[in-house]
Each structure stands twice: as C-alpha cells, then as structure tokens.
C-alpha cells in the first residue's frame, strides 16, 4: 500500500475514532443523569419510569443499536490505531504535539482495555437481564408484566463494598480516558487552534471530572445511606 493510501487510511480512522468517541462521551452525560435518579427519595419511581421508557420507546431502541455499533467500531479502531502507532513504519501524517505525548495519551490503550472489561461486567449485571439472557435477581409488575427491577438491582450491587470499589475504580479510569480522548478528538477533527485550544483542554478536563466523580459518588452515597 502506498504512503498516500496509508496516510488517507490513518486520517480516516482517526476522524472516525474521534467522532464516535465524542458521541459516546455525550451519551455518558445522559447515562449519568439517569443513574443519579438512584439517589432521589422517591423509592425509585422516576428511575423505574426512565428505565421503562428507555426499554420500550422505539426511537431509544433503535438508538441502542447505534450505540452498540459505535462502541464496537470505536474499540476496533482504537486497537487498530494502537497497533499502527507501534509499528516500525510511522505514518508521516502524525504531528508531534504535547497532547500526543502527554501522560494521559501513553495509557489510552491500557485504560481502554480496563473499560472494555468493565463494560462486559456491566452488561452481565444489567443488560443481559434486560434482554433475558440471565434471570433478573429482582422484578416488579408493570402493566401486568414482570420487568427487571433495575432500581433494586443497582442499589443492591453498588452497596456491596467489593463491587462498589470495582465500579468506582472503573469510573475514575473512565475519567482518565476521557480527559485525553476529548482533546484528541477535537484535534483530529481539525479544531486545534491557539484561540480555543486552552478552552478545549479546560472543558475536557471539567467534563471528565464531572463524569468520573458524578458516577463515583453514587455508590458512595448509597453505602452511606445504608
């Protein structure tokens, strides 16, 4: 393959990776908002209503497949780009930049692997029960049918010290991953400029902290509440 084709393939992969990564980063805010409902003093009414809506709304159900596809392609592209960056023949397109050699960028593949393992674990705990691959540990009646009670399941899981620890470590790893991913995503999309590079770094750092600590505080509060 010629150098020009390699260059084009690398650029295309980086842009695709960036778009999908930013899309997934925005989804996390929606997911966090719903999960924070676990802390409301309403016995899970709003959380269950949100879970029911997410599980039955046709648009959301289609979006779910788009989300899974985005996760899959993002993971595959991440692995491909990691192998390419470790080959003896570096692609000329890659530009030396502080963000590319930062502490965060060096460990993207490592944090990505940890997050993939966590994602599988999270699916086993919740999504597999949703689609019927495993029996839900707790159910509730809704319109005459039994549904997995994700409110009770989540609270029971996240109040177990070991599982709470695993989830918190995973959430902090997610924040670590996001901090570089968002900055790198905007850079790959050609949005790096002296006028707003500093703003992008600040926003990505604040957003990654919001996601990491927003998710992490949930099991902490649930354990404190008993």
TORPA-4810 file (N, C-alpha, C, O; in nm, 3 decimals):
<nodes>
NODE_1_0.085_-0.119_0.000_0.000_0.000_0.000_0.089_0.124_0.000_0.185_0.131_0.077_X
NODE_2_0.059_0.223_-0.086_0.141_0.342_-0.097_0.129_0.428_0.028_0.036_0.414_0.107_X
NODE_3_0.228_0.517_0.044_0.227_0.606_0.160_0.104_0.696_0.162_0.050_0.726_0.269_X
NODE_4_0.059_0.739_0.043_-0.059_0.826_0.036_-0.184_0.754_0.084_-0.268_0.812_0.152_X
NODE_5_-0.196_0.625_0.048_-0.311_0.548_0.093_-0.305_0.522_0.243_-0.406_0.526_0.313_X
NODE_6_-0.184_0.495_0.292_-0.166_0.476_0.436_-0.202_0.603_0.512_-0.265_0.599_0.618_X
NODE_7_-0.160_0.715_0.456_-0.190_0.844_0.518_-0.341_0.868_0.521_-0.396_0.909_0.623_X
NODE_8_-0.407_0.842_0.407_-0.553_0.861_0.398_-0.626_0.768_0.494_-0.720_0.809_0.562_X
NODE_9_-0.582_0.643_0.500_-0.646_0.545_0.590_-0.630_0.587_0.735_-0.723_0.575_0.814_X
NODE_10_-0.511_0.637_0.769_-0.487_0.679_0.907_-0.574_0.798_0.944_-0.631_0.802_1.053_X
NODE_11_-0.583_0.896_0.854_-0.666_1.014_0.879_-0.812_0.974_0.895_-0.880_1.021_0.987_X
NODE_12_-0.860_0.888_0.805_-0.999_0.843_0.811_-1.029_0.770_0.942_-1.132_0.793_1.005_X
NODE_13_-0.938_0.684_0.982_-0.956_0.610_1.107_-0.957_0.703_1.227_-1.038_0.687_1.318_X
NODE_14_-0.867_0.801_1.227_-0.860_0.895_1.339_-0.986_0.980_1.348_-1.037_1.005_1.457_X
NODE_15_-1.035_1.026_1.233_-1.157_1.108_1.232_-1.276_1.026_1.279_-1.357_1.072_1.360_X
NODE_16_-1.288_0.903_1.226_-1.399_0.815_1.267_-1.392_0.785_1.416_-1.493_0.789_1.486_X
NODE_17_-1.272_0.756_1.463_-1.250_0.728_1.605_-1.292_0.849_1.689_-1.354_0.833_1.794_X
NODE_18_-1.258_0.968_1.643_-1.288_1.090_1.717_-1.438_1.117_1.723_-1.491_1.149_1.830_X
NODE_19_-1.505_1.105_1.609_-1.649_1.130_1.604_-1.723_1.033_1.695_-1.810_1.074_1.773_X
NODE_20_-1.689_0.905_1.686_-1.754_0.804_1.769_-1.723_0.826_1.917_-1.810_0.811_2.002_X
NODE_21_-1.598_0.862_1.946_-1.559_0.886_2.084_-1.634_1.002_2.146_-1.679_0.994_2.260_X
NODE_22_-1.648_1.112_2.070_-1.721_1.228_2.121_-1.869_1.198_2.137_-1.933_1.245_2.231_X
NODE_23_-1.923_1.118_2.046_-2.063_1.074_2.057_-2.084_0.993_2.185_-2.181_1.016_2.258_X
NODE_24_-1.994_0.900_2.211_-2.004_0.817_2.331_-1.985_0.901_2.457_-2.048_0.876_2.560_X
NODE_25_-1.898_1.001_2.449_-1.875_1.088_2.564_-2.002_1.165_2.600_-2.033_1.183_2.718_X
NODE_26_-2.075_1.211_2.498_-2.200_1.283_2.524_-2.307_1.189_2.580_-2.387_1.230_2.664_X
NODE_27_-2.308_1.065_2.533_-2.405_0.968_2.585_-2.385_0.947_2.735_-2.481_0.926_2.808_X
NODE_28_-2.262_0.952_2.779_-2.232_0.929_2.921_-2.303_1.029_3.010_-2.340_0.997_3.123_X
NODE_29_-2.323_1.152_2.961_-2.394_1.253_3.040_-2.539_1.213_3.060_-2.595_1.232_3.168_X
NODE_30_-2.601_1.158_2.956_-2.739_1.110_2.966_-2.746_0.994_3.065_-2.835_0.988_3.150_X
NODE_31_-2.652_0.903_3.052_-2.648_0.785_3.139_-2.627_0.827_3.285_-2.687_0.771_3.376_X
NODE_32_-2.541_0.926_3.306_-2.517_0.976_3.442_-2.643_1.038_3.500_-2.676_1.016_3.617_X
NODE_33_-2.713_1.116_3.419_-2.835_1.182_3.466_-2.937_1.080_3.515_-2.999_1.099_3.620_X
NODE_34_-2.954_0.972_3.439_-3.049_0.868_3.479_-3.001_0.797_3.606_-3.081_0.769_3.695_X
NODE_35_-2.872_0.768_3.614_-2.820_0.698_3.730_-2.827_0.780_3.858_-2.841_0.725_3.967_X
NODE_36_-2.818_0.912_3.846_-2.830_0.998_3.963_-2.969_0.991_4.025_-2.989_1.027_4.141_X
NODE_37_-3.066_0.944_3.946_-3.202_0.926_3.998_-3.208_0.819_4.106_-3.305_0.812_4.182_X
NODE_38_-3.106_0.735_4.113_-3.098_0.635_4.220_-3.093_0.700_4.358_-3.128_0.638_4.458_X
NODE_39_-3.049_0.825_4.362_-3.031_0.894_4.489_-3.155_0.972_4.532_-3.159_1.026_4.643_X
NODE_40_-3.256_0.978_4.445_-3.377_1.054_4.479_-3.459_0.982_4.586_-3.464_0.859_4.586_X
NODE_41_-3.523_1.056_4.675_-3.603_0.994_4.783_-3.746_0.962_4.737_-3.842_1.001_4.803_X
NODE_42_-3.758_0.890_4.625_-3.892_0.859_4.572_-3.914_0.710_4.555_-4.003_0.667_4.482_X
NODE_43_-3.831_0.629_4.626_-3.842_0.483_4.619_-3.824_0.428_4.478_-3.878_0.322_4.444_X
NODE_44_-3.749_0.499_4.396_-3.717_0.451_4.262_-3.820_0.479_4.155_-3.811_0.426_4.045_X
NODE_45_-3.920_0.562_4.187_-4.028_0.586_4.091_-3.978_0.646_3.961_-4.009_0.596_3.853_X
NODE_46_-3.900_0.754_3.970_-3.851_0.821_3.850_-3.748_0.735_3.777_-3.747_0.730_3.654_X
NODE_47_-3.662_0.666_3.852_-3.562_0.579_3.790_-3.629_0.467_3.712_-3.590_0.437_3.599_X
NODE_48_-3.730_0.404_3.772_-3.801_0.295_3.704_-3.874_0.347_3.581_-3.876_0.280_3.477_X
NODE_49_-3.934_0.465_3.592_-4.005_0.523_3.478_-3.908_0.550_3.363_-3.940_0.527_3.247_X
NODE_50_-3.790_0.600_3.397_-3.688_0.628_3.295_-3.639_0.499_3.231_-3.622_0.492_3.109_X
NODE_51_-3.616_0.396_3.314_-3.571_0.267_3.262_-3.677_0.205_3.172_-3.644_0.145_3.069_X
NODE_52_-3.803_0.219_3.210_-3.913_0.165_3.130_-3.922_0.237_2.996_-3.944_0.175_2.892_X
NODE_53_-3.905_0.369_3.000_-3.908_0.448_2.877_-3.793_0.409_2.785_-3.811_0.393_2.664_X
NODE_54_-3.675_0.394_2.843_-3.557_0.358_2.764_-3.570_0.218_2.703_-3.512_0.190_2.599_X
NODE_55_-3.647_0.132_2.770_-3.659_-0.005_2.723_-3.774_-0.030_2.628_-3.782_-0.137_2.566_X
NODE_56_-3.865_0.067_2.614_-3.985_0.045_2.531_-4.002_0.147_2.419_-4.074_0.120_2.323_X
NODE_57_-3.939_0.262_2.428_-3.953_0.365_2.325_-3.884_0.321_2.197_-3.765_0.288_2.200_X
NODE_58_-3.955_0.319_2.084_-3.896_0.270_1.957_-3.770_0.347_1.916_-3.672_0.287_1.871_X
NODE_59_-3.772_0.478_1.932_-3.656_0.559_1.895_-3.535_0.521_1.979_-3.424_0.507_1.928_X
NODE_60_-3.558_0.505_2.110_-3.449_0.468_2.200_-3.396_0.330_2.167_-3.275_0.305_2.174_X
NODE_61_-3.486_0.239_2.130_-3.445_0.103_2.098_-3.356_0.100_1.974_-3.260_0.024_1.967_X
NODE_62_-3.389_0.185_1.874_-3.305_0.195_1.755_-3.172_0.260_1.792_-3.066_0.217_1.747_X
NODE_63_-3.180_0.364_1.874_-3.059_0.434_1.918_-2.965_0.340_1.992_-2.843_0.355_1.986_X
NODE_64_-3.023_0.243_2.061_-2.943_0.145_2.136_-2.852_0.067_2.042_-2.735_0.043_2.075_X
NODE_65_-2.904_0.027_1.926_-2.822_-0.045_1.828_-2.713_0.045_1.772_-2.600_0.001_1.749_X
NODE_66_-2.747_0.172_1.749_-2.647_0.268_1.702_-2.537_0.283_1.806_-2.418_0.290_1.772_X
NODE_67_-2.577_0.286_1.932_-2.481_0.300_2.042_-2.388_0.179_2.048_-2.267_0.195_2.065_X
NODE_68_-2.444_0.060_2.035_-2.362_-0.062_2.038_-2.264_-0.063_1.921_-2.147_-0.099_1.937_X
NODE_69_-2.313_-0.023_1.803_-2.226_-0.017_1.686_-2.112_0.083_1.707_-1.998_0.058_1.669_X
NODE_70_-2.146_0.197_1.769_-2.045_0.299_1.796_-1.939_0.246_1.892_-1.819_0.268_1.872_X
NODE_71_-1.983_0.176_1.996_-1.888_0.116_2.091_-1.797_0.017_2.019_-1.675_0.019_2.038_X
NODE_72_-1.856_-0.069_1.938_-1.779_-0.175_1.871_-1.676_-0.115_1.776_-1.558_-0.152_1.780_X
NODE_73_-1.719_-0.022_1.692_-1.628_0.038_1.594_-1.519_0.119_1.666_-1.403_0.116_1.626_X
NODE_74_-1.559_0.191_1.770_-1.462_0.270_1.847_-1.354_0.180_1.907_-1.235_0.214_1.904_X
NODE_75_-1.394_0.067_1.960_-1.298_-0.028_2.019_-1.205_-0.085_1.912_-1.084_-0.091_1.930_X
NODE_76_-1.264_-0.127_1.800_-1.184_-0.186_1.691_-1.085_-0.084_1.636_-0.967_-0.116_1.617_X
NODE_77_-1.133_0.039_1.611_-1.043_0.142_1.559_-0.934_0.176_1.659_-0.819_0.202_1.621_X
NODE_78_-0.968_0.176_1.786_-0.869_0.203_1.890_-0.757_0.101_1.888_-0.640_0.136_1.900_X
NODE_79_-0.794_-0.026_1.872_-0.694_-0.133_1.867_-0.608_-0.120_1.741_-0.486_-0.135_1.746_X
NODE_80_-0.674_-0.093_1.628_-0.602_-0.079_1.501_-0.501_0.036_1.509_-0.385_0.020_1.472_X
NODE_81_-0.547_0.151_1.557_-0.459_0.268_1.566_-0.345_0.244_1.663_-0.234_0.293_1.642_X
NODE_82_-0.371_0.170_1.769_-0.264_0.140_1.865_-0.157_0.054_1.799_-0.037_0.078_1.818_X
NODE_83_-0.199_-0.047_1.722_-0.102_-0.131_1.652_-0.025_-0.050_1.549_0.096_-0.067_1.534_X
NODE_84_-0.094_0.037_1.477_-0.028_0.118_1.376_0.076_0.210_1.439_0.186_0.228_1.385_X
NODE_85_0.042_0.269_1.553_0.135_0.360_1.620_0.256_0.287_1.676_0.357_0.351_1.707_X
NODE_86_0.247_0.156_1.690_0.358_0.079_1.743_0.438_0.007_1.635_0.533_-0.066_1.664_X
NODE_87_0.399_0.028_1.510_0.472_-0.032_1.400_0.602_0.044_1.376_0.617_0.159_1.417_X
NODE_88_0.694_-0.021_1.311_0.825_0.041_1.284_0.817_0.145_1.174_0.913_0.221_1.154_X
NODE_89_0.703_0.151_1.102_0.690_0.246_0.992_0.585_0.349_1.029_0.469_0.334_0.991_X
NODE_90_0.621_0.453_1.102_0.525_0.555_1.142_0.470_0.629_1.022_0.541_0.650_0.924_X
NODE_91_0.345_0.668_1.030_0.280_0.739_0.920_0.315_0.887_0.928_0.309_0.947_1.036_X
NODE_92_0.351_0.944_0.817_0.400_1.081_0.815_0.298_1.182_0.864_0.334_1.290_0.909_X
NODE_93_0.170_1.147_0.854_0.064_1.241_0.890_0.073_1.283_1.036_0.042_1.398_1.071_X
NODE_94_0.115_1.190_1.122_0.112_1.215_1.266_0.201_1.333_1.300_0.318_1.336_1.264_X
NODE_95_0.143_1.430_1.370_0.214_1.552_1.403_0.253_1.551_1.550_0.172_1.519_1.636_X
NODE_96_0.379_1.585_1.577_0.424_1.588_1.716_0.353_1.699_1.790_0.350_1.813_1.745_X
NODE_97_0.294_1.664_1.904_0.218_1.761_1.982_0.225_1.721_2.127_0.235_1.602_2.159_X
NODE_98_0.221_1.819_2.215_0.231_1.791_2.358_0.122_1.696_2.402_0.145_1.607_2.484_X
NODE_99_-0.002_1.716_2.346_-0.114_1.633_2.389_-0.094_1.487_2.351_-0.145_1.397_2.417_X
NODE_100_-0.017_1.463_2.240_0.004_1.327_2.194_0.108_1.253_2.278_0.110_1.130_2.281_X
NODE_101_0.192_1.328_2.344_0.296_1.265_2.425_0.270_1.286_2.574_0.359_1.265_2.657_X
NODE_102_0.149_1.327_2.606_0.116_1.353_2.745_0.105_1.223_2.823_0.100_1.113_2.767_X
NODE_103_0.102_1.238_2.955_0.087_1.123_3.044_-0.040_1.046_3.012_-0.040_0.923_3.013_X
NODE_104_-0.148_1.120_2.983_-0.277_1.056_2.956_-0.272_0.973_2.827_-0.325_0.862_2.824_X
NODE_105_-0.210_1.026_2.722_-0.210_0.958_2.593_-0.133_0.827_2.596_-0.165_0.734_2.521_X
NODE_106_-0.031_0.818_2.681_0.053_0.698_2.687_-0.025_0.576_2.736_0.013_0.462_2.708_X
NODE_107_-0.132_0.600_2.809_-0.204_0.489_2.872_-0.346_0.472_2.818_-0.430_0.409_2.883_X
NODE_108_-0.373_0.527_2.700_-0.508_0.515_2.643_-0.546_0.370_2.616_-0.660_0.330_2.642_X
NODE_109_-0.453_0.291_2.564_-0.485_0.151_2.535_-0.509_0.074_2.664_-0.594_-0.015_2.669_X
NODE_110_-0.435_0.108_2.768_-0.450_0.038_2.896_-0.584_0.072_2.962_-0.656_-0.017_3.009_X
NODE_111_-0.617_0.201_2.964_-0.746_0.240_3.021_-0.860_0.188_2.935_-0.967_0.154_2.986_X
NODE_112_-0.837_0.182_2.803_-0.940_0.129_2.714_-0.969_-0.017_2.742_-1.085_-0.059_2.741_X
NODE_113_-0.865_-0.095_2.768_-0.884_-0.238_2.800_-0.959_-0.254_2.932_-1.049_-0.338_2.943_X
NODE_114_-0.922_-0.173_3.031_-0.991_-0.178_3.160_-1.139_-0.146_3.142_-1.225_-0.211_3.200_X
NODE_115_-1.168_-0.044_3.062_-1.307_-0.004_3.039_-1.384_-0.109_2.961_-1.504_-0.127_2.983_X
NODE_116_-1.317_-0.179_2.870_-1.383_-0.286_2.796_-1.422_-0.399_2.891_-1.533_-0.453_2.882_X
NODE_117_-1.332_-0.435_2.981_-1.363_-0.539_3.080_-1.479_-0.495_3.169_-1.569_-0.573_3.199_X
NODE_118_-1.476_-0.367_3.209_-1.584_-0.314_3.292_-1.717_-0.314_3.217_-1.821_-0.345_3.274_X
NODE_119_-1.713_-0.279_3.088_-1.835_-0.277_3.007_-1.897_-0.416_3.000_-2.019_-0.430_3.011_X
NODE_120_-1.814_-0.518_2.982_-1.864_-0.656_2.980_-1.927_-0.691_3.115_-2.034_-0.752_3.120_X
NODE_121_-1.859_-0.654_3.223_-1.911_-0.679_3.358_-2.044_-0.608_3.379_-2.137_-0.665_3.436_X
NODE_122_-2.052_-0.485_3.334_-2.174_-0.405_3.347_-2.289_-0.468_3.269_-2.403_-0.469_3.315_X
NODE_123_-2.258_-0.520_3.150_-2.360_-0.589_3.070_-2.411_-0.712_3.143_-2.531_-0.738_3.147_X
NODE_124_-2.320_-0.789_3.201_-2.359_-0.910_3.274_-2.452_-0.874_3.390_-2.548_-0.945_3.417_X
NODE_125_-2.422_-0.764_3.456_-2.501_-0.724_3.572_-2.641_-0.673_3.535_-2.737_-0.698_3.607_X
NODE_126_-2.650_-0.602_3.422_-2.777_-0.536_3.392_-2.835_-0.568_3.254_-2.950_-0.611_3.244_X
NODE_127_-2.758_-0.546_3.147_-2.816_-0.558_3.013_-2.860_-0.701_2.981_-2.962_-0.720_2.916_X
NODE_128_-2.784_-0.799_3.026_-2.822_-0.938_2.999_-2.956_-0.972_3.063_-3.033_-1.051_3.009_X
NODE_129_-2.983_-0.911_3.179_-3.114_-0.932_3.244_-3.223_-0.863_3.164_-3.336_-0.913_3.155_X
NODE_130_-3.190_-0.750_3.106_-3.288_-0.675_3.027_-3.334_-0.753_2.905_-3.453_-0.754_2.872_X
NODE_131_-3.240_-0.819_2.837_-3.275_-0.892_2.714_-3.305_-1.039_2.741_-3.331_-1.115_2.647_X
NODE_132_-3.302_-1.081_2.867_-3.343_-1.216_2.903_-3.236_-1.323_2.895_-3.268_-1.441_2.904_X
NODE_133_-3.110_-1.284_2.879_-3.003_-1.384_2.875_-2.980_-1.445_3.013_-2.941_-1.561_3.025_X
NODE_134_-3.005_-1.366_3.116_-2.998_-1.416_3.254_-3.123_-1.370_3.327_-3.188_-1.273_3.287_X
NODE_135_-3.157_-1.441_3.433_-3.273_-1.402_3.513_-3.239_-1.282_3.600_-3.133_-1.276_3.662_X
NODE_136_-3.331_-1.187_3.604_-3.312_-1.072_3.692_-3.325_-1.115_3.837_-3.414_-1.194_3.871_X
NODE_137_-3.239_-1.064_3.922_-3.244_-1.102_4.064_-3.369_-1.049_4.132_-3.415_-1.106_4.231_X
NODE_138_-3.423_-0.939_4.079_-3.544_-0.877_4.135_-3.631_-0.826_4.022_-3.580_-0.771_3.924_X
NODE_139_-3.760_-0.844_4.033_-3.854_-0.795_3.932_-3.966_-0.715_3.998_-3.984_-0.719_4.119_X
NODE_140_-4.040_-0.643_3.914_-4.159_-0.573_3.963_-4.265_-0.577_3.853_-4.234_-0.595_3.736_X
NODE_141_-4.390_-0.561_3.893_-4.501_-0.566_3.799_-4.525_-0.430_3.737_-4.531_-0.328_3.807_X
NODE_142_-4.537_-0.428_3.604_-4.569_-0.305_3.532_-4.666_-0.340_3.420_-4.632_-0.416_3.329_X
NODE_143_-4.787_-0.286_3.429_-4.892_-0.313_3.331_-4.915_-0.463_3.315_-4.933_-0.513_3.205_X
NODE_144_-4.914_-0.533_3.428_-4.944_-0.675_3.429_-4.831_-0.767_3.388_-4.851_-0.888_3.377_X
NODE_145_-4.713_-0.712_3.365_-4.598_-0.793_3.324_-4.482_-0.771_3.420_-4.464_-0.662_3.475_X
NODE_146_-4.403_-0.877_3.438_-4.284_-0.865_3.523_-4.168_-0.805_3.444_-4.142_-0.843_3.330_X
NODE_147_-4.100_-0.711_3.506_-3.985_-0.646_3.445_-3.868_-0.649_3.544_-3.890_-0.646_3.665_X
NODE_148_-3.746_-0.655_3.494_-3.631_-0.647_3.586_-3.636_-0.517_3.666_-3.656_-0.410_3.609_X
NODE_149_-3.618_-0.526_3.794_-3.620_-0.406_3.879_-3.477_-0.354_3.892_-3.405_-0.385_3.987_X
NODE_150_-3.437_-0.274_3.794_-3.300_-0.224_3.791_-3.271_-0.130_3.908_-3.155_-0.113_3.946_X
NODE_151_-3.373_-0.069_3.963_-3.354_0.019_4.078_-3.301_-0.062_4.197_-3.199_-0.027_4.257_X
NODE_152_-3.370_-0.169_4.230_-3.328_-0.254_4.342_-3.197_-0.324_4.308_-3.108_-0.334_4.392_X
NODE_153_-3.185_-0.373_4.184_-3.064_-0.444_4.143_-2.941_-0.354_4.154_-2.836_-0.397_4.201_X
NODE_154_-2.955_-0.229_4.108_-2.843_-0.135_4.113_-2.804_-0.102_4.256_-2.685_-0.098_4.290_X
NODE_155_-2.903_-0.078_4.340_-2.874_-0.044_4.480_-2.811_-0.161_4.554_-2.719_-0.142_4.634_X
NODE_156_-2.859_-0.281_4.527_-2.802_-0.399_4.592_-2.657_-0.421_4.548_-2.571_-0.454_4.629_X
NODE_157_-2.631_-0.401_4.419_-2.496_-0.422_4.366_-2.399_-0.317_4.418_-2.289_-0.349_4.463_X
NODE_158_-2.440_-0.190_4.411_-2.349_-0.080_4.443_-2.330_-0.059_4.592_-2.245_0.022_4.632_X
NODE_159_-2.404_-0.128_4.674_-2.382_-0.120_4.819_-2.295_-0.236_4.870_-2.266_-0.245_4.989_X
NODE_160_-2.255_-0.324_4.778_-2.157_-0.427_4.813_-2.018_-0.363_4.803_-1.980_-0.317_4.696_X
NODE_161_-1.942_-0.360_4.912_-1.812_-0.291_4.911_-1.720_-0.330_4.796_-1.659_-0.243_4.734_X
NODE_162_-1.710_-0.460_4.766_-1.622_-0.505_4.659_-1.667_-0.451_4.524_-1.587_-0.396_4.449_X
NODE_163_-1.797_-0.466_4.494_-1.849_-0.420_4.365_-1.845_-0.268_4.356_-1.816_-0.212_4.251_X
NODE_164_-1.874_-0.202_4.468_-1.867_-0.056_4.469_-1.725_-0.011_4.437_-1.705_0.085_4.362_X
NODE_165_-1.626_-0.080_4.494_-1.487_-0.048_4.467_-1.450_-0.068_4.321_-1.381_0.015_4.262_X
NODE_166_-1.496_-0.179_4.263_-1.469_-0.207_4.122_-1.531_-0.100_4.033_-1.467_-0.052_3.939_X
NODE_167_-1.655_-0.063_4.063_-1.723_0.038_3.983_-1.656_0.174_3.998_-1.638_0.245_3.898_X
NODE_168_-1.618_0.212_4.119_-1.554_0.342_4.139_-1.420_0.349_4.067_-1.389_0.449_4.003_X
NODE_169_-1.339_0.243_4.077_-1.212_0.239_4.005_-1.235_0.251_3.854_-1.161_0.320_3.784_X
NODE_170_-1.338_0.184_3.806_-1.371_0.190_3.663_-1.416_0.330_3.622_-1.380_0.377_3.514_X
NODE_171_-1.494_0.396_3.707_-1.539_0.532_3.678_-1.422_0.630_3.674_-1.417_0.718_3.589_X
NODE_172_-1.328_0.615_3.766_-1.210_0.701_3.768_-1.123_0.675_3.645_-1.065_0.768_3.588_X
NODE_173_-1.115_0.549_3.605_-1.042_0.514_3.483_-1.110_0.577_3.362_-1.043_0.624_3.269_X
NODE_174_-1.242_0.578_3.363_-1.319_0.641_3.255_-1.285_0.790_3.245_-1.266_0.842_3.135_X
NODE_175_-1.278_0.857_3.359_-1.243_0.998_3.358_-1.103_1.021_3.302_-1.081_1.115_3.226_X
NODE_176_-1.009_0.935_3.341_-0.872_0.940_3.290_-0.873_0.926_3.137_-0.806_1.002_3.067_X
NODE_177_-0.949_0.830_3.088_-0.958_0.802_2.944_-1.021_0.921_2.870_-0.974_0.961_2.764_X
NODE_178_-1.127_0.975_2.927_-1.200_1.085_2.863_-1.115_1.211_2.851_-1.122_1.282_2.751_X
NODE_179_-1.034_1.237_2.952_-0.959_1.362_2.955_-0.873_1.380_2.830_-0.869_1.488_2.771_X
NODE_180_-0.804_1.273_2.791_-0.725_1.281_2.668_-0.811_1.260_2.544_-0.788_1.324_2.442_X
NODE_181_-0.911_1.172_2.553_-0.990_1.136_2.436_-1.063_1.257_2.377_-1.067_1.274_2.255_X
NODE_182_-1.121_1.341_2.463_-1.195_1.457_2.413_-1.101_1.556_2.346_-1.131_1.606_2.238_X
NODE_183_-0.988_1.584_2.410_-0.890_1.675_2.350_-0.839_1.622_2.217_-0.830_1.695_2.119_X
NODE_184_-0.806_1.493_2.216_-0.754_1.430_2.094_-0.860_1.428_1.985_-0.830_1.444_1.867_X
NODE_185_-0.987_1.409_2.026_-1.097_1.405_1.930_-1.111_1.537_1.856_-1.123_1.538_1.733_X
NODE_186_-1.111_1.647_1.930_-1.121_1.778_1.866_-0.999_1.806_1.779_-1.012_1.867_1.672_X
NODE_187_-0.882_1.763_1.823_-0.760_1.782_1.745_-0.768_1.707_1.613_-0.732_1.762_1.508_X
NODE_188_-0.813_1.582_1.617_-0.823_1.501_1.495_-0.925_1.557_1.397_-0.916_1.535_1.277_X
NODE_189_-1.024_1.629_1.450_-1.126_1.690_1.365_-1.081_1.827_1.312_-1.158_1.897_1.247_X
NODE_190_-0.957_1.863_1.342_-0.901_1.988_1.290_-0.943_2.111_1.367_-0.936_2.222_1.314_X
NODE_191_-0.987_2.094_1.490_-1.037_2.207_1.569_-0.932_2.259_1.668_-0.965_2.332_1.761_X
NODE_192_-0.807_2.222_1.646_-0.700_2.270_1.733_-0.651_2.405_1.683_-0.603_2.415_1.570_X
NODE_193_-0.662_2.506_1.765_-0.620_2.641_1.728_-0.580_2.714_1.855_-0.637_2.690_1.962_X
NODE_194_-0.484_2.803_1.844_-0.436_2.874_1.962_-0.546_2.954_2.031_-0.538_2.981_2.151_X
NODE_195_-0.650_2.992_1.955_-0.758_3.072_2.013_-0.845_2.993_2.109_-0.896_3.048_2.207_X
NODE_196_-0.862_2.864_2.081_-0.954_2.788_2.166_-0.898_2.655_2.216_-0.972_2.577_2.277_X
NODE_197_-0.770_2.627_2.192_-0.711_2.503_2.242_-0.717_2.498_2.395_-0.749_2.395_2.454_X
NODE_198_-0.685_2.611_2.458_-0.688_2.615_2.605_-0.829_2.589_2.657_-0.847_2.520_2.757_X
NODE_199_-0.928_2.645_2.588_-1.068_2.626_2.630_-1.108_2.480_2.617_-1.177_2.425_2.703_X
NODE_200_-1.065_2.415_2.507_-1.096_2.274_2.486_-1.035_2.189_2.597_-1.098_2.096_2.646_X
NODE_201_-0.912_2.221_2.635_-0.846_2.145_2.742_-0.920_2.160_2.874_-0.938_2.064_2.948_X
NODE_202_-0.963_2.283_2.903_-1.036_2.308_3.028_-1.170_2.235_3.028_-1.207_2.170_3.126_X
NODE_203_-1.242_2.245_2.915_-1.374_2.180_2.904_-1.361_2.029_2.916_-1.439_1.965_2.986_X
NODE_204_-1.262_1.972_2.847_-1.244_1.826_2.851_-1.207_1.779_2.991_-1.253_1.674_3.035_X
NODE_205_-1.125_1.856_3.059_-1.087_1.820_3.196_-1.206_1.828_3.290_-1.229_1.736_3.369_X
NODE_206_-1.283_1.936_3.281_-1.401_1.952_3.366_-1.505_1.846_3.337_-1.569_1.792_3.427_X
NODE_207_-1.523_1.815_3.207_-1.623_1.715_3.169_-1.583_1.576_3.219_-1.667_1.501_3.270_X
NODE_208_-1.456_1.543_3.205_-1.409_1.412_3.250_-1.421_1.400_3.402_-1.453_1.292_3.453_X
NODE_209_-1.396_1.509_3.474_-1.412_1.509_3.619_-1.559_1.494_3.658_-1.592_1.422_3.752_X
NODE_210_-1.647_1.562_3.584_-1.791_1.553_3.610_-1.839_1.410_3.594_-1.912_1.358_3.679_X
NODE_211_-1.798_1.346_3.484_-1.841_1.208_3.458_-1.783_1.112_3.562_-1.855_1.030_3.618_X
NODE_212_-1.654_1.123_3.587_-1.588_1.030_3.679_-1.643_1.042_3.820_-1.679_0.941_3.882_X
NODE_213_-1.648_1.163_3.872_-1.693_1.181_4.010_-1.845_1.176_4.022_-1.898_1.140_4.127_X
NODE_214_-1.914_1.212_3.914_-2.060_1.200_3.916_-2.105_1.057_3.932_-2.194_1.027_4.012_X
NODE_215_-2.043_0.966_3.856_-2.075_0.824_3.870_-2.022_0.767_4.002_-2.089_0.687_4.067_X
NODE_216_-1.901_0.810_4.041_-1.838_0.754_4.161_-1.913_0.788_4.289_-1.915_0.709_4.384_X
NODE_217_-1.975_0.905_4.292_-2.043_0.948_4.415_-2.168_0.865_4.443_-2.214_0.858_4.557_X
NODE_218_-2.224_0.802_4.339_-2.348_0.725_4.357_-2.329_0.608_4.453_-2.402_0.600_4.551_X
NODE_219_-2.234_0.517_4.430_-2.216_0.408_4.527_-2.174_0.457_4.665_-2.211_0.397_4.766_X
NODE_220_-2.096_0.565_4.670_-2.053_0.618_4.799_-2.174_0.662_4.881_-2.185_0.627_4.999_X
NODE_221_-2.263_0.739_4.820_-2.382_0.787_4.890_-2.475_0.672_4.926_-2.532_0.669_5.035_X
NODE_222_-2.491_0.576_4.834_-2.578_0.461_4.862_-2.527_0.381_4.982_-2.606_0.335_5.064_X
NODE_223_-2.396_0.365_4.992_-2.338_0.292_5.106_-2.358_0.371_5.235_-2.390_0.313_5.339_X
NODE_224_-2.340_0.503_5.228_-2.359_0.587_5.347_-2.504_0.582_5.393_-2.533_0.578_5.513_X
NODE_225_-2.597_0.584_5.295_-2.739_0.579_5.328_-2.778_0.444_5.388_-2.877_0.432_5.460_X
NODE_226_-2.698_0.343_5.356_-2.726_0.209_5.409_-2.835_0.140_5.335_-2.871_0.027_5.367_X
</nodes>
